[in-house]
Amino acid sequence: MTFNENANVGGSKARRRGAGIAVAGGGVAGLGVVVVLLLNLLTGGDLSGLLGDGTQVQTGGGSDEGAVEGCRTGADANRDDTCRLAATSTMLDEYWGTYIKGYQDAGLVIVDGSTPTPCGTASNATGPFYCPGDATVYIDPAFFSVLHQQFGATSGNLAQMYVLAHEYGHHVQDITGIMQKYPNNGTGPASNGVRTELQADCFAGAWVQDAAGQKDAAGVAYIKEPTQAQIDDALNAAASVGDDHIQKEATGRVNPESWTHGSSAQRVRWFTAGYRDGVNACDTFSVAGGDL
């Protein structure tokens, strides 16, 4: 989606934190590292063991660098990934505040390399995630440049906003008790873990459906209506993070019993359900396993 250039997107509580990343080891210009980082970022898991040949990914400690600056208008958000994420976080908090009584804003930390969190280290090697321990989303914008520059994958504005909206979906699940009601019960295509992830996809789609109606304090719409190309871009992002797609890319095989996030088809289907029918369509826990 594209922000209206004169929209006021300032006031985000997002903060920057972290240290840079260094890559050591041989190989052809670190290509193996880039591949593994991509897989890590897409899955939220550490696949550095796939590197082999003594190649290592090293990250420094985290340090709080303060608030995100230079993010005041929609034009800023259109120009800069970090600002876009910060502006989107404001929209997501406002959106969920209309649905949830007593809603509490999620935290957002823009990671540069690595930083400690109550849920472990957030880094280039773990990718975007939500940490219930401090109700905060951690995300490194390098995720998007790796997708785009190294692989030519679509990673446009709406795809980036979808990734963040998915993580905010986990915040909603956390503060409303959904996570506690449906705890992790293992892996597999119908597991609670997969249902949790698919519901977060559906919540993201529901927000996208309504986002163009959100306005700043002066009554200016934050964003323009998404185009079909932008929706397709978000669907491409959803498909690219399917467990089956990641497994096939990483190992050449697909093992549904080890799934934790859902297949590409499932993730596209539930994003679409939210986009088409809204939040009320997102009860993934009442659906029979074969219909997920």
C-alpha atoms as an extended CHARMM CRD file, in Angstrom:
* protein
*
       292  EXT
         1         1  MET       CA              0.0000000000        0.0000000000        0.0000000000  PROA      1               0.0000000000
         2         2  THR       CA              1.0660000000        3.5720000000       -0.5560000000  PROA      2               0.0000000000
         3         3  PHE       CA              0.8530000000        6.2420000000        2.1290000000  PROA      3               0.0000000000
         4         4  ASN       CA             -0.7280000000        9.5780000000        1.3340000000  PROA      4               0.0000000000
         5         5  GLU       CA              2.2430000000       11.9170000000        1.2900000000  PROA      5               0.0000000000
         6         6  ASN       CA              0.6820000000       14.5610000000        3.5230000000  PROA      6               0.0000000000
         7         7  ALA       CA             -0.6360000000       12.1230000000        6.1550000000  PROA      7               0.0000000000
         8         8  ASN       CA              0.7300000000       12.6670000000        9.6640000000  PROA      8               0.0000000000
         9         9  VAL       CA              2.3810000000        9.3790000000       10.6720000000  PROA      9               0.0000000000
        10        10  GLY       CA              4.4600000000       10.7730000000       13.5350000000  PROA      10              0.0000000000
        11        11  GLY       CA              4.1320000000        9.6930000000       17.1420000000  PROA      11              0.0000000000
        12        12  SER       CA              5.1260000000        6.0460000000       16.7780000000  PROA      12              0.0000000000
        13        13  LYS       CA              6.6260000000        4.4330000000       19.8780000000  PROA      13              0.0000000000
        14        14  ALA       CA              8.9720000000        2.3430000000       17.7380000000  PROA      14              0.0000000000
        15        15  ARG       CA             12.5990000000        2.2510000000       18.8430000000  PROA      15              0.0000000000
        16        16  ARG       CA             15.8640000000        1.3180000000       17.1510000000  PROA      16              0.0000000000
        17        17  ARG       CA             18.2610000000       -1.0750000000       18.8080000000  PROA      17              0.0000000000
        18        18  GLY       CA             21.1470000000       -3.3870000000       17.9400000000  PROA      18              0.0000000000
        19        19  ALA       CA             24.6030000000       -3.8360000000       16.4820000000  PROA      19              0.0000000000
        20        20  GLY       CA             25.7090000000       -4.7110000000       12.9680000000  PROA      20              0.0000000000
        21        21  ILE       CA             26.3190000000       -8.1170000000       11.4840000000  PROA      21              0.0000000000
        22        22  ALA       CA             29.6130000000       -9.5820000000       10.3330000000  PROA      22              0.0000000000
        23        23  VAL       CA             30.1230000000      -12.6470000000        8.1880000000  PROA      23              0.0000000000
        24        24  ALA       CA             33.2370000000      -14.8060000000        8.4290000000  PROA      24              0.0000000000
        25        25  GLY       CA             34.3210000000      -17.7640000000        6.3140000000  PROA      25              0.0000000000
        26        26  GLY       CA             35.0780000000      -18.7340000000        2.7420000000  PROA      26              0.0000000000
        27        27  GLY       CA             32.8350000000      -19.2810000000       -0.2450000000  PROA      27              0.0000000000
        28        28  VAL       CA             31.6700000000      -17.2350000000       -3.1880000000  PROA      28              0.0000000000
        29        29  ALA       CA             31.0090000000      -13.7400000000       -1.8400000000  PROA      29              0.0000000000
        30        30  GLY       CA             29.0600000000      -15.1470000000        1.0980000000  PROA      30              0.0000000000
        31        31  LEU       CA             26.2450000000      -16.4570000000       -1.1070000000  PROA      31              0.0000000000
        32        32  GLY       CA             25.6410000000      -19.4090000000        1.2170000000  PROA      32              0.0000000000
        33        33  VAL       CA             25.2630000000      -17.0010000000        4.1210000000  PROA      33              0.0000000000
        34        34  VAL       CA             22.6690000000      -14.9840000000        2.2250000000  PROA      34              0.0000000000
        35        35  VAL       CA             20.6560000000      -18.1140000000        1.4380000000  PROA      35              0.0000000000
        36        36  VAL       CA             20.6700000000      -19.2550000000        5.0550000000  PROA      36              0.0000000000
        37        37  LEU       CA             19.8350000000      -15.7910000000        6.3380000000  PROA      37              0.0000000000
        38        38  LEU       CA             16.8570000000      -15.7270000000        3.9700000000  PROA      38              0.0000000000
        39        39  LEU       CA             15.6010000000      -19.0480000000        5.2810000000  PROA      39              0.0000000000
        40        40  ASN       CA             16.1520000000      -17.9320000000        8.8840000000  PROA      40              0.0000000000
        41        41  LEU       CA             14.2560000000      -14.7120000000        8.3070000000  PROA      41              0.0000000000
        42        42  LEU       CA             11.3650000000      -16.4550000000        6.6050000000  PROA      42              0.0000000000
        43        43  THR       CA             10.9470000000      -19.1450000000        9.2370000000  PROA      43              0.0000000000
        44        44  GLY       CA             12.0230000000      -17.4590000000       12.4510000000  PROA      44              0.0000000000
        45        45  GLY       CA             14.4370000000      -20.3370000000       13.0600000000  PROA      45              0.0000000000
        46        46  ASP       CA             18.1970000000      -20.6270000000       13.0810000000  PROA      46              0.0000000000
        47        47  LEU       CA             19.3920000000      -22.6600000000       10.0900000000  PROA      47              0.0000000000
        48        48  SER       CA             23.0420000000      -21.6310000000       10.3310000000  PROA      48              0.0000000000
        49        49  GLY       CA             24.0170000000      -25.2970000000       10.5850000000  PROA      49              0.0000000000
        50        50  LEU       CA             23.2790000000      -25.5900000000        6.8710000000  PROA      50              0.0000000000
        51        51  LEU       CA             26.2230000000      -23.3460000000        6.0540000000  PROA      51              0.0000000000
        52        52  GLY       CA             29.0390000000      -25.7990000000        6.6340000000  PROA      52              0.0000000000
        53        53  ASP       CA             32.6470000000      -25.1360000000        5.5810000000  PROA      53              0.0000000000
        54        54  GLY       CA             33.3630000000      -23.1840000000        8.7420000000  PROA      54              0.0000000000
        55        55  THR       CA             31.2290000000      -20.2270000000        7.7110000000  PROA      55              0.0000000000
        56        56  GLN       CA             29.8820000000      -18.3250000000       10.7210000000  PROA      56              0.0000000000
        57        57  VAL       CA             27.4500000000      -15.5300000000       11.2670000000  PROA      57              0.0000000000
        58        58  GLN       CA             28.5510000000      -13.2320000000       14.0720000000  PROA      58              0.0000000000
        59        59  THR       CA             26.4180000000      -10.6020000000       15.7280000000  PROA      59              0.0000000000
        60        60  GLY       CA             27.2380000000       -8.0050000000       18.3130000000  PROA      60              0.0000000000
        61        61  GLY       CA             25.3820000000       -7.1160000000       21.4870000000  PROA      61              0.0000000000
        62        62  GLY       CA             22.3590000000       -4.9080000000       21.5610000000  PROA      62              0.0000000000
        63        63  SER       CA             22.1930000000       -1.2570000000       22.5490000000  PROA      63              0.0000000000
        64        64  ASP       CA             19.1590000000        1.0200000000       22.6640000000  PROA      64              0.0000000000
        65        65  GLU       CA             19.5830000000        3.8040000000       20.1260000000  PROA      65              0.0000000000
        66        66  GLY       CA             16.3440000000        5.6220000000       20.9280000000  PROA      66              0.0000000000
        67        67  ALA       CA             13.2230000000        6.4870000000       19.0100000000  PROA      67              0.0000000000
        68        68  VAL       CA             12.8620000000        6.2190000000       15.2520000000  PROA      68              0.0000000000
        69        69  GLU       CA             13.4830000000        9.6990000000       13.8810000000  PROA      69              0.0000000000
        70        70  GLY       CA             12.6470000000       11.4180000000       10.6050000000  PROA      70              0.0000000000
        71        71  CYS       CA              9.2780000000        9.7080000000       10.3260000000  PROA      71              0.0000000000
        72        72  ARG       CA              6.6490000000       12.4070000000       10.2400000000  PROA      72              0.0000000000
        73        73  THR       CA              4.7310000000       12.1890000000        6.9710000000  PROA      73              0.0000000000
        74        74  GLY       CA              3.4100000000        9.6170000000        4.5620000000  PROA      74              0.0000000000
        75        75  ALA       CA              6.1240000000       10.7170000000        2.1600000000  PROA      75              0.0000000000
        76        76  ASP       CA              8.7180000000        9.6250000000        4.7440000000  PROA      76              0.0000000000
        77        77  ALA       CA              6.9880000000        6.2530000000        5.0960000000  PROA      77              0.0000000000
        78        78  ASN       CA              6.9350000000        5.7360000000        1.3310000000  PROA      78              0.0000000000
        79        79  ARG       CA             10.6450000000        6.4920000000        1.1070000000  PROA      79              0.0000000000
        80        80  ASP       CA             12.0830000000        4.5310000000        4.0480000000  PROA      80              0.0000000000
        81        81  ASP       CA             11.4590000000        0.9500000000        5.2290000000  PROA      81              0.0000000000
        82        82  THR       CA             12.0420000000        1.7580000000        8.9090000000  PROA      82              0.0000000000
        83        83  CYS       CA              9.6500000000        4.6850000000        8.7810000000  PROA      83              0.0000000000
        84        84  ARG       CA              7.0970000000        2.5410000000        6.9430000000  PROA      84              0.0000000000
        85        85  LEU       CA              7.2290000000       -0.0410000000        9.7140000000  PROA      85              0.0000000000
        86        86  ALA       CA              6.9330000000        2.6240000000       12.4050000000  PROA      86              0.0000000000
        87        87  ALA       CA              3.9660000000        4.2630000000       10.6570000000  PROA      87              0.0000000000
        88        88  THR       CA              2.3010000000        0.8950000000       10.1240000000  PROA      88              0.0000000000
        89        89  SER       CA              2.6770000000        0.1010000000       13.8240000000  PROA      89              0.0000000000
        90        90  THR       CA              0.7150000000        3.2460000000       14.6620000000  PROA      90              0.0000000000
        91        91  MET       CA             -2.0550000000        2.1890000000       12.2950000000  PROA      91              0.0000000000
        92        92  LEU       CA             -2.1550000000       -1.3470000000       13.6960000000  PROA      92              0.0000000000
        93        93  ASP       CA             -2.4170000000       -0.1620000000       17.2900000000  PROA      93              0.0000000000
        94        94  GLU       CA             -5.2130000000        2.2330000000       16.3450000000  PROA      94              0.0000000000
        95        95  TYR       CA             -7.0160000000       -0.5060000000       14.4050000000  PROA      95              0.0000000000
        96        96  TRP       CA             -6.9180000000       -3.1020000000       17.1590000000  PROA      96              0.0000000000
        97        97  GLY       CA             -7.8350000000       -0.4740000000       19.7230000000  PROA      97              0.0000000000
        98        98  THR       CA            -11.2420000000       -0.2470000000       18.0460000000  PROA      98              0.0000000000
        99        99  TYR       CA            -11.8240000000       -4.0040000000       18.3910000000  PROA      99              0.0000000000
       100       100  ILE       CA            -10.4020000000       -4.8050000000       21.8120000000  PROA      100             0.0000000000
       101       101  LYS       CA            -11.5920000000       -3.0910000000       24.9850000000  PROA      101             0.0000000000
       102       102  GLY       CA             -8.6320000000       -1.9470000000       27.0470000000  PROA      102             0.0000000000
       103       103  TYR       CA             -6.2130000000       -2.6880000000       24.1980000000  PROA      103             0.0000000000
       104       104  GLN       CA             -2.5720000000       -2.0530000000       25.0480000000  PROA      104             0.0000000000
       105       105  ASP       CA             -0.1930000000       -1.0170000000       22.2820000000  PROA      105             0.0000000000
       106       106  ALA       CA              2.4720000000       -3.4830000000       21.2170000000  PROA      106             0.0000000000
       107       107  GLY       CA              6.0880000000       -2.4330000000       21.4090000000  PROA      107             0.0000000000
       108       108  LEU       CA              8.1290000000       -2.3100000000       18.2150000000  PROA      108             0.0000000000
       109       109  VAL       CA             11.9150000000       -2.5770000000       18.0690000000  PROA      109             0.0000000000
       110       110  ILE       CA             13.6740000000       -2.0470000000       14.7550000000  PROA      110             0.0000000000
       111       111  VAL       CA             16.6850000000       -4.3440000000       14.9900000000  PROA      111             0.0000000000
       112       112  ASP       CA             20.0450000000       -3.5210000000       13.4640000000  PROA      112             0.0000000000
       113       113  GLY       CA             21.9770000000       -6.7930000000       13.5160000000  PROA      113             0.0000000000
       114       114  SER       CA             21.0980000000       -8.2030000000       16.9320000000  PROA      114             0.0000000000
       115       115  THR       CA             19.6750000000       -7.3040000000       20.3210000000  PROA      115             0.0000000000
       116       116  PRO       CA             18.7710000000       -9.2630000000       23.4830000000  PROA      116             0.0000000000
       117       117  THR       CA             15.0910000000       -9.7950000000       24.2940000000  PROA      117             0.0000000000
       118       118  PRO       CA             13.1610000000      -11.7120000000       26.9910000000  PROA      118             0.0000000000
       119       119  CYS       CA             12.5540000000      -14.3590000000       24.3060000000  PROA      119             0.0000000000
       120       120  GLY       CA             16.2230000000      -14.7230000000       23.3140000000  PROA      120             0.0000000000
       121       121  THR       CA             18.3540000000      -12.8400000000       20.8360000000  PROA      121             0.0000000000
       122       122  ALA       CA             16.6600000000      -10.9870000000       18.0090000000  PROA      122             0.0000000000
       123       123  SER       CA             18.9790000000      -10.8990000000       15.0490000000  PROA      123             0.0000000000
       124       124  ASN       CA             19.4600000000      -11.2210000000       11.3260000000  PROA      124             0.0000000000
       125       125  ALA       CA             19.5020000000      -14.9760000000       11.9350000000  PROA      125             0.0000000000
       126       126  THR       CA             16.1120000000      -15.2100000000       13.6720000000  PROA      126             0.0000000000
       127       127  GLY       CA             13.9310000000      -12.8630000000       11.6660000000  PROA      127             0.0000000000
       128       128  PRO       CA             10.7640000000      -10.9980000000       12.6790000000  PROA      128             0.0000000000
       129       129  PHE       CA              8.9810000000      -12.2650000000       15.8040000000  PROA      129             0.0000000000
       130       130  TYR       CA              6.6410000000      -11.2520000000       18.6140000000  PROA      130             0.0000000000
       131       131  CYS       CA              7.8590000000      -11.7100000000       22.1850000000  PROA      131             0.0000000000
       132       132  PRO       CA              5.0790000000      -12.1700000000       24.7930000000  PROA      132             0.0000000000
       133       133  GLY       CA              7.6080000000      -11.5010000000       27.5500000000  PROA      133             0.0000000000
       134       134  ASP       CA              7.6160000000       -7.7820000000       26.7940000000  PROA      134             0.0000000000
       135       135  ALA       CA              4.6890000000       -7.5810000000       24.3250000000  PROA      135             0.0000000000
       136       136  THR       CA              7.0640000000       -6.3720000000       21.6310000000  PROA      136             0.0000000000
       137       137  VAL       CA              7.6370000000       -7.0980000000       17.9560000000  PROA      137             0.0000000000
       138       138  TYR       CA             11.2620000000       -7.3140000000       16.8150000000  PROA      138             0.0000000000
       139       139  ILE       CA             12.0280000000       -6.8720000000       13.1250000000  PROA      139             0.0000000000
       140       140  ASP       CA             15.1050000000       -6.1510000000       11.0320000000  PROA      140             0.0000000000
       141       141  PRO       CA             14.3260000000       -4.2570000000        7.7900000000  PROA      141             0.0000000000
       142       142  ALA       CA             17.2640000000       -6.1040000000        6.1950000000  PROA      142             0.0000000000
       143       143  PHE       CA             14.7530000000       -8.9340000000        5.8020000000  PROA      143             0.0000000000
       144       144  PHE       CA             13.1890000000       -7.0850000000        2.8930000000  PROA      144             0.0000000000
       145       145  SER       CA             16.3990000000       -6.1120000000        1.1240000000  PROA      145             0.0000000000
       146       146  VAL       CA             17.6480000000       -9.7170000000        1.2260000000  PROA      146             0.0000000000
       147       147  LEU       CA             14.4400000000      -10.8580000000       -0.4340000000  PROA      147             0.0000000000
       148       148  HSD       CA             14.5560000000       -8.1650000000       -3.0750000000  PROA      148             0.0000000000
       149       149  GLN       CA             18.2450000000       -7.6730000000       -3.8500000000  PROA      149             0.0000000000
       150       150  GLN       CA             19.5190000000      -11.2270000000       -3.6300000000  PROA      150             0.0000000000
       151       151  PHE       CA             16.5590000000      -13.1470000000       -4.9950000000  PROA      151             0.0000000000
       152       152  GLY       CA             14.4710000000      -10.6510000000       -6.9450000000  PROA      152             0.0000000000
       153       153  ALA       CA             11.4880000000      -11.6290000000       -4.8260000000  PROA      153             0.0000000000
       154       154  THR       CA              8.5610000000       -9.2650000000       -4.4880000000  PROA      154             0.0000000000
       155       155  SER       CA              8.9140000000       -7.3310000000       -1.2410000000  PROA      155             0.0000000000
       156       156  GLY       CA              6.9400000000       -4.1870000000       -1.8790000000  PROA      156             0.0000000000
       157       157  ASN       CA              5.2540000000       -1.8930000000        0.6050000000  PROA      157             0.0000000000
       158       158  LEU       CA              2.2070000000       -4.0460000000        1.3140000000  PROA      158             0.0000000000
       159       159  ALA       CA              4.2750000000       -7.2280000000        1.6460000000  PROA      159             0.0000000000
       160       160  GLN       CA              6.3510000000       -5.4690000000        4.3130000000  PROA      160             0.0000000000
       161       161  MET       CA              3.2410000000       -4.2160000000        6.0810000000  PROA      161             0.0000000000
       162       162  TYR       CA              1.7400000000       -7.7190000000        5.9800000000  PROA      162             0.0000000000
       163       163  VAL       CA              4.7670000000       -9.1460000000        7.7800000000  PROA      163             0.0000000000
       164       164  LEU       CA              4.3980000000       -6.5890000000       10.5740000000  PROA      164             0.0000000000
       165       165  ALA       CA              0.6130000000       -6.9970000000       10.7130000000  PROA      165             0.0000000000
       166       166  HSD       CA              1.0990000000      -10.7620000000       11.1260000000  PROA      166             0.0000000000
       167       167  GLU       CA              3.3250000000      -10.1900000000       14.1570000000  PROA      167             0.0000000000
       168       168  TYR       CA              0.7910000000       -7.7530000000       15.6180000000  PROA      168             0.0000000000
       169       169  GLY       CA             -1.7440000000      -10.5400000000       15.1800000000  PROA      169             0.0000000000
       170       170  HSD       CA              0.2970000000      -12.5090000000       17.7120000000  PROA      170             0.0000000000
       171       171  HSD       CA              0.1130000000       -9.5480000000       20.0890000000  PROA      171             0.0000000000
       172       172  VAL       CA             -3.6710000000       -9.6630000000       19.8000000000  PROA      172             0.0000000000
       173       173  GLN       CA             -3.6430000000      -13.4030000000       20.5100000000  PROA      173             0.0000000000
       174       174  ASP       CA             -1.4380000000      -12.7920000000       23.5430000000  PROA      174             0.0000000000
       175       175  ILE       CA             -3.4320000000      -10.0320000000       25.2230000000  PROA      175             0.0000000000
       176       176  THR       CA             -6.8280000000      -11.6190000000       24.5090000000  PROA      176             0.0000000000
       177       177  GLY       CA             -5.8360000000      -15.0190000000       25.9420000000  PROA      177             0.0000000000
       178       178  ILE       CA             -5.9300000000      -16.9790000000       22.6880000000  PROA      178             0.0000000000
       179       179  MET       CA             -2.3230000000      -18.1230000000       23.1190000000  PROA      179             0.0000000000
       180       180  GLN       CA             -3.0720000000      -19.3250000000       26.6370000000  PROA      180             0.0000000000
       181       181  LYS       CA             -6.2890000000      -21.1010000000       25.6110000000  PROA      181             0.0000000000
       182       182  TYR       CA             -4.6090000000      -22.9510000000       22.7550000000  PROA      182             0.0000000000
       183       183  PRO       CA             -1.0600000000      -23.7570000000       23.8880000000  PROA      183             0.0000000000
       184       184  ASN       CA              1.4890000000      -25.4110000000       21.6560000000  PROA      184             0.0000000000
       185       185  ASN       CA              0.6090000000      -29.0910000000       21.2210000000  PROA      185             0.0000000000
       186       186  GLY       CA              3.3590000000      -30.1270000000       18.8410000000  PROA      186             0.0000000000
       187       187  THR       CA              3.7870000000      -29.7920000000       15.1060000000  PROA      187             0.0000000000
       188       188  GLY       CA              1.7660000000      -30.7640000000       12.0570000000  PROA      188             0.0000000000
       189       189  PRO       CA             -0.6570000000      -29.1770000000        9.5700000000  PROA      189             0.0000000000
       190       190  ALA       CA             -3.5270000000      -29.0550000000       12.1060000000  PROA      190             0.0000000000
       191       191  SER       CA             -1.5130000000      -28.2970000000       15.2510000000  PROA      191             0.0000000000
       192       192  ASN       CA             -2.2870000000      -25.3680000000       17.5390000000  PROA      192             0.0000000000
       193       193  GLY       CA              0.9510000000      -23.7470000000       16.4180000000  PROA      193             0.0000000000
       194       194  VAL       CA             -0.1270000000      -23.7820000000       12.7760000000  PROA      194             0.0000000000
       195       195  ARG       CA             -3.6160000000      -22.5750000000       13.7040000000  PROA      195             0.0000000000
       196       196  THR       CA             -2.0540000000      -19.7130000000       15.6730000000  PROA      196             0.0000000000
       197       197  GLU       CA              0.0600000000      -18.6550000000       12.6860000000  PROA      197             0.0000000000
       198       198  LEU       CA             -2.8250000000      -18.9160000000       10.2280000000  PROA      198             0.0000000000
       199       199  GLN       CA             -5.0190000000      -16.8120000000       12.4910000000  PROA      199             0.0000000000
       200       200  ALA       CA             -2.2940000000      -14.1490000000       12.5730000000  PROA      200             0.0000000000
       201       201  ASP       CA             -2.3100000000      -14.2140000000        8.7560000000  PROA      201             0.0000000000
       202       202  CYS       CA             -6.0880000000      -13.7930000000        8.8030000000  PROA      202             0.0000000000
       203       203  PHE       CA             -5.8440000000      -10.8840000000       11.2480000000  PROA      203             0.0000000000
       204       204  ALA       CA             -3.3100000000       -9.2650000000        8.9060000000  PROA      204             0.0000000000
       205       205  GLY       CA             -5.6940000000       -9.6410000000        5.9810000000  PROA      205             0.0000000000
       206       206  ALA       CA             -8.5540000000       -8.1490000000        7.9960000000  PROA      206             0.0000000000
       207       207  TRP       CA             -6.4450000000       -5.0900000000        8.8000000000  PROA      207             0.0000000000
       208       208  VAL       CA             -5.4760000000       -4.6450000000        5.1350000000  PROA      208             0.0000000000
       209       209  GLN       CA             -9.1720000000       -4.6840000000        4.2330000000  PROA      209             0.0000000000
       210       210  ASP       CA             -9.8900000000       -1.7250000000        6.5490000000  PROA      210             0.0000000000
       211       211  ALA       CA             -6.5790000000        0.1450000000        6.4650000000  PROA      211             0.0000000000
       212       212  ALA       CA             -7.5230000000        2.6410000000        3.7660000000  PROA      212             0.0000000000
       213       213  GLY       CA            -10.3200000000        3.8860000000        6.0180000000  PROA      213             0.0000000000
       214       214  GLN       CA             -7.9800000000        4.8760000000        8.8360000000  PROA      214             0.0000000000
       215       215  LYS       CA             -7.2570000000        8.5980000000        9.2140000000  PROA      215             0.0000000000
       216       216  ASP       CA             -4.8630000000       10.8110000000       11.1270000000  PROA      216             0.0000000000
       217       217  ALA       CA             -5.9800000000       13.4560000000       13.6330000000  PROA      217             0.0000000000
       218       218  ALA       CA             -6.6090000000       15.9320000000       10.8150000000  PROA      218             0.0000000000
       219       219  GLY       CA             -8.8630000000       13.5210000000        8.9480000000  PROA      219             0.0000000000
       220       220  VAL       CA             -6.3390000000       12.6300000000        6.2360000000  PROA      220             0.0000000000
       221       221  ALA       CA             -6.3330000000        8.9600000000        5.2430000000  PROA      221             0.0000000000
       222       222  TYR       CA             -3.0470000000        7.3150000000        6.1220000000  PROA      222             0.0000000000
       223       223  ILE       CA             -2.8960000000        5.2290000000        2.9860000000  PROA      223             0.0000000000
       224       224  LYS       CA             -4.4560000000        4.8670000000       -0.4310000000  PROA      224             0.0000000000
       225       225  GLU       CA             -6.6430000000        1.9190000000       -1.4140000000  PROA      225             0.0000000000
       226       226  PRO       CA             -4.3900000000       -1.0380000000       -2.2080000000  PROA      226             0.0000000000
       227       227  THR       CA             -4.1140000000       -2.0120000000       -5.8520000000  PROA      227             0.0000000000
       228       228  GLN       CA             -4.5450000000       -5.5880000000       -7.0140000000  PROA      228             0.0000000000
       229       229  ALA       CA             -0.8060000000       -5.7180000000       -7.7230000000  PROA      229             0.0000000000
       230       230  GLN       CA             -0.1010000000       -4.7780000000       -4.1070000000  PROA      230             0.0000000000
       231       231  ILE       CA             -2.5180000000       -7.4170000000       -2.8130000000  PROA      231             0.0000000000
       232       232  ASP       CA             -0.8020000000       -9.9650000000       -5.0500000000  PROA      232             0.0000000000
       233       233  ASP       CA              2.5200000000       -8.8580000000       -3.5540000000  PROA      233             0.0000000000
       234       234  ALA       CA              1.2310000000       -9.5610000000       -0.0490000000  PROA      234             0.0000000000
       235       235  LEU       CA             -0.1030000000      -12.9400000000       -1.1610000000  PROA      235             0.0000000000
       236       236  ASN       CA              3.3040000000      -13.7020000000       -2.6760000000  PROA      236             0.0000000000
       237       237  ALA       CA              4.9170000000      -12.9260000000        0.6780000000  PROA      237             0.0000000000
       238       238  ALA       CA              2.4290000000      -15.1740000000        2.4770000000  PROA      238             0.0000000000
       239       239  ALA       CA              3.1140000000      -18.0330000000        0.0570000000  PROA      239             0.0000000000
       240       240  SER       CA              6.8770000000      -17.6280000000        0.3050000000  PROA      240             0.0000000000
       241       241  VAL       CA              6.8300000000      -18.2600000000        4.0560000000  PROA      241             0.0000000000
       242       242  GLY       CA              4.8070000000      -21.4720000000        3.8490000000  PROA      242             0.0000000000
       243       243  ASP       CA              6.4170000000      -24.4240000000        5.6150000000  PROA      243             0.0000000000
       244       244  ASP       CA              6.2280000000      -26.6040000000        2.5200000000  PROA      244             0.0000000000
       245       245  HSD       CA              7.9270000000      -23.9830000000        0.3590000000  PROA      245             0.0000000000
       246       246  ILE       CA             10.6970000000      -23.3660000000        2.8980000000  PROA      246             0.0000000000
       247       247  GLN       CA             11.2920000000      -27.0880000000        3.4180000000  PROA      247             0.0000000000
       248       248  LYS       CA             11.4980000000      -27.7540000000       -0.2980000000  PROA      248             0.0000000000
       249       249  GLU       CA             13.9320000000      -24.8720000000       -0.8090000000  PROA      249             0.0000000000
       250       250  ALA       CA             16.0870000000      -25.9550000000        2.1250000000  PROA      250             0.0000000000
       251       251  THR       CA             16.0950000000      -29.7520000000        1.7810000000  PROA      251             0.0000000000
       252       252  GLY       CA             14.2300000000      -30.6830000000       -1.4040000000  PROA      252             0.0000000000
       253       253  ARG       CA             11.6300000000      -32.5410000000        0.6610000000  PROA      253             0.0000000000
       254       254  VAL       CA              8.3220000000      -31.6730000000        2.3580000000  PROA      254             0.0000000000
       255       255  ASN       CA              7.3600000000      -33.1170000000        5.7590000000  PROA      255             0.0000000000
       256       256  PRO       CA              3.8930000000      -31.9060000000        6.8390000000  PROA      256             0.0000000000
       257       257  GLU       CA              4.2120000000      -33.4810000000       10.2830000000  PROA      257             0.0000000000
       258       258  SER       CA              6.9660000000      -31.0110000000       11.1440000000  PROA      258             0.0000000000
       259       259  TRP       CA              5.0340000000      -27.9020000000       10.0760000000  PROA      259             0.0000000000
       260       260  THR       CA              4.8270000000      -25.0320000000       12.5540000000  PROA      260             0.0000000000
       261       261  HSD       CA              3.4090000000      -22.1840000000       10.4290000000  PROA      261             0.0000000000
       262       262  GLY       CA              1.2830000000      -23.7950000000        7.7250000000  PROA      262             0.0000000000
       263       263  SER       CA              1.6600000000      -24.4360000000        4.0180000000  PROA      263             0.0000000000
       264       264  SER       CA              1.8270000000      -21.7520000000        1.3680000000  PROA      264             0.0000000000
       265       265  ALA       CA             -1.7400000000      -22.5340000000        0.3250000000  PROA      265             0.0000000000
       266       266  GLN       CA             -2.9820000000      -22.3350000000        3.9120000000  PROA      266             0.0000000000
       267       267  ARG       CA             -1.2890000000      -19.0140000000        4.5460000000  PROA      267             0.0000000000
       268       268  VAL       CA             -2.6650000000      -17.4770000000        1.3580000000  PROA      268             0.0000000000
       269       269  ARG       CA             -6.1320000000      -18.8670000000        2.0830000000  PROA      269             0.0000000000
       270       270  TRP       CA             -6.3330000000      -17.4040000000        5.5750000000  PROA      270             0.0000000000
       271       271  PHE       CA             -4.9090000000      -14.0130000000        4.6240000000  PROA      271             0.0000000000
       272       272  THR       CA             -7.5370000000      -13.9190000000        1.8900000000  PROA      272             0.0000000000
       273       273  ALA       CA            -10.2930000000      -14.9270000000        4.3220000000  PROA      273             0.0000000000
       274       274  GLY       CA             -9.4340000000      -12.0050000000        6.5770000000  PROA      274             0.0000000000
       275       275  TYR       CA             -9.1560000000       -9.5950000000        3.6740000000  PROA      275             0.0000000000
       276       276  ARG       CA            -12.4760000000      -10.7020000000        2.2280000000  PROA      276             0.0000000000
       277       277  ASP       CA            -14.5780000000      -11.2350000000        5.3630000000  PROA      277             0.0000000000
       278       278  GLY       CA            -12.8530000000       -9.3940000000        8.2200000000  PROA      278             0.0000000000
       279       279  VAL       CA            -11.8430000000      -10.3480000000       11.7620000000  PROA      279             0.0000000000
       280       280  ASN       CA            -14.9090000000      -12.5270000000       12.3720000000  PROA      280             0.0000000000
       281       281  ALA       CA            -13.6380000000      -14.9750000000        9.7330000000  PROA      281             0.0000000000
       282       282  CYS       CA            -10.4380000000      -15.6810000000       11.6600000000  PROA      282             0.0000000000
       283       283  ASP       CA            -11.4050000000      -18.4620000000       14.0920000000  PROA      283             0.0000000000
       284       284  THR       CA             -8.8940000000      -21.0160000000       12.8390000000  PROA      284             0.0000000000
       285       285  PHE       CA             -9.2990000000      -23.0940000000       16.0110000000  PROA      285             0.0000000000
       286       286  SER       CA            -12.8740000000      -24.1670000000       15.2470000000  PROA      286             0.0000000000
       287       287  VAL       CA            -12.0740000000      -25.4620000000       11.7540000000  PROA      287             0.0000000000
       288       288  ALA       CA            -11.5680000000      -29.1820000000       11.1440000000  PROA      288             0.0000000000
       289       289  GLY       CA             -7.9740000000      -30.0430000000       10.3430000000  PROA      289             0.0000000000
       290       290  GLY       CA             -8.7450000000      -31.0710000000        6.7960000000  PROA      290             0.0000000000
       291       291  ASP       CA            -10.3640000000      -27.7070000000        6.0850000000  PROA      291             0.0000000000
       292       292  LEU       CA             -7.4880000000      -25.5430000000        7.2650000000  PROA      292             0.0000000000
